[in-house]
Amino acid sequence: MIVHIIPQTDWQAAQAAGEYQAESLSSEGFIHFSRPEQAVATANRYYAGRRDLLLLWVDPQILEAELRWEASHGEQYPHLYGALNLNAVQQVKPFVPDADGVFRVLPG
């Protein structure tokens, strides 16, 4: 499984549209994903203190767009080169930081 951090409003819009196209798809050409063990660091790097987030658990075997593993921050991260087909999303969990705004636990 791979994971993607998404604001709740973006997930609601994706459900209405029938697919998810992150802003990064148009600006960078791909959607950022993480391995589960990378997600807490990613959340703290980009989303510290935000309480409106969800964590999508995605089965990479079901993805319709091309998935590439590429170097970023000294590690390999999965990048999806196209829209996320919603049937690849296996779970959606609230992803909330602790009271001090720091993410410490990955929702399972």
Secondary structure, 3 states (H helix, E strand, C coil): CEEEEEEHHHHHHHHHHCEECCHHHHHCCCEECECHHHHHHHHHHHHCCCCCEEEEEECHHHCCCEEEEEEECCEEEEEEECCEEHHHEEEEEEECCCCCCCCCCCCC
